[in-house]
């Protein structure tokens, strides 16, 4: 059972306020710094999405300067696929690794690669469908770097779909794909526990200029990432 009904591929460009188009090599130090917003927006996946391709990217922002996780699944429709898991931790968990004046500075990924069987890929696709990731329905969601959120950029057999989910009071219980990805994540790093960071967010207006530079917001547009602030 495949992801049910993806919308037609949209060819309009992503409108990003900062950064360059991602073209690969997210593991390299300056690539992440220059192209993070494009990477999160799935810019490259949208550009190469075509019939005969399965390519999924899901990014979990667990408070940006504490932990971010990325999952990339690549294969062909109906077949097995390679899954690359990445985790990056910041000063909230592993000491001072983020520059106050440069929140996009590179500080290293833990990376693990494994093969998913065709049955496991089908299971993931069913969970994506259950999570409503097969239709772009999160337009207008504002995703804050100092909070928790998930984004998905999905290409299945020539159709591209993008979504971004904010943390709810219950966490991410509505995202059925989350336990699957964490189960198959072989980086050995536990996820940063979801918690309410509302007080921290509300205090932004009283922060110094240096502190404000650590934060950025993303906004989900019409089947894509619209803006970065």
N, C-alpha and C positions, 0 to 999 in steps of 0.2 A: 504493500500500500504506500503510495507516494504522497508527497506533500500536495494537498489539494489546493487548489487553484491559485496558482501564482498569477499576478497581474502581468500585462505585457511589459516588456523591457522598456524602460524610460531612458531616452538618450540625452535629456537635458543635463547640463553640467551641475556639479555641486557648487554652491556659492559659499566659500569659506573666507572668513575675514582675515585669517592668517595662515601661513604655511604654504608648502609646495605640494604638488601631486605626488602621491606615493607610487613608486615603481618597483618596490622590492627591497630586500635587505633591511628589514626592521631591526635586526640584531646589531647593526652597525651603529656606533655612538651618534653620529651626526644625522643619520637617517631618521631616527625617532624624533630628534629635536626639530628637524625641518618639516617632517611630513606626518606628524602624529594625527592631526585632525583629518587628513585625507585617508590615513590608514583606518581610523575608527569609522569613517564614512564609507569605507569599502569602495573608494573611487576606482581602484585598479580592477576590482572584481567586476564592477559595473561595465568598465571599458572592454573587458575581454569575454564577458558572458555571451555564450553562443550555444546552439544545440550540440548535444554530446558532452557537455561539461557539467560536473557537479563541483561546486566550490562554495563553502560556507565559512564565514568568519564571525565569531562571536567574541565580544570583548566585555569583560566584567571590570568595572571601575569600583573598587572597594575602598573608597577615599583615595584619590590619586597619589597623594604623598605618603600613603601607607602601603597600598598594594593594588596592582593592576594585573589582570589575567587575560590571556588571549588564546583562542582556540581556532585553528584553521584545519578544515577537512577538505581534501581534494581527491577527486576520482571521476568516475563516469557513471551516469544514471544506471541504477540497477546492479552496480558492482561494488567491490571492496574500495576502500579509500584510506589514504594516509591522514593521520591526525597529528598535528603539531601543537603541543601545549607549551605555553610560556607563562612565567610568573616573574614579576618585578616588584621588589619591596623597597620602601622608602624609609625616611628617618623615623616614622612612627613605630617601626618594628625592628630595624636593624642599624640604628645609629644614624648620624647625620650624613646622608647621601644625596640630599637634594639641595641645590642652591636656592636660597631665599629669593634671589633676583631672577632665577631661571627655572621655572617649574618643569620645563621639558628637557632638562639636562639628563643625559644618559647615565644610568648607574647599574646596568647589567641585568640580563635576563637569565633565569633558570629555564632550561629548555628540555623537552622530552618528545620523542617521536615514536609512534606505534602504528600498526596497521589495524584498521577496523574491518571486520568481515562484512560481506554483503548484508548479512542478517543484522549486524550491529548498526550499519548505516541505515537500514530500513527502520530499525527501532528508533534511532535518532530522528529520522524524518517524521515518524508518527508522533514523537514527542514535540517536535517543532510545530506540527499541525495542531496538536492539542493546545499548545501555547499561543495559537493564532499568529504564528510567525509567517505563515504563508500568504498573508494579506497585509498591506501597509495600513495600520490602524492607529498608529501612535503619533500622528501629526500634531505638532504644537507642544509636545513634551519638552520641558527644559531640563537638561541634564547637568547637574552641578558637579564639578570636579571634587569638591569637598563633601560629597555624599556618595551613596551607592547607586549604581545603575548598570543595566545590561544593554548592549546594542547587538543587532544581528544584521549582517549583510549576506544575503543568500542568492546564489545563482543555481538554478536547477534547469538544465536542458534548454537554456536560452532565455529564461525569464529571471529578472532580478527583483528582489523585494528587500526593503529596509525597514527596520523598526528599532525604537529605543524605549526602554522601560524604566521609569523612575521607581525608587523604593516605595512600597506601600507600607501602611502600619503593620501589616502581617509579614513584611519582608518580600520574598519573591516566590511565594507559594503558588502563584498562578503560572510560573514558568517551569513547565514539566521537564524541559531539557536540561535544567541546571544540575540536578543530581547525576544525570548521565555523564555530562562533561566532567564533573568533579570526580566521578568514579573512574573514568578512563584517563584522568590526568596523572601522569607518572613523574611529575617534577618532585614529588615528595614534600611540597610546601602546602600546609593547611590554609584554607581560605580565611581571610580576615573576617571575623564574625560580624554579621549585620547588626547594626545598632542605630538608635535614633541620634542623629547629630544636629538636630534642629537648633539647639542653643548655639552651637558653633557657627552654623550658617547665619543665624540672626545677628551675630556679633560682627559680621563682615563690615558693616558701615562704620564701625568704630576702630577698624584695624589701620595700622600704618600702611604707607604706600608699599613698603617692602613685603608686608604680609599679604596685601591684596594681590601682588604679582604672583603669588603662589596658586591662585585660583583662576579658573576659567569655566565658562558655561558653554554647553552645546545645545542646539535646538533642532528637533526633528522636523523636517519639512515634508513635502509631498513625495513619499517614497525615496527619501534620502536625507542626508544631513544638510540642513539649511544654512546655519550660521555658527560661528564660534565667537565668543565674547571674552 
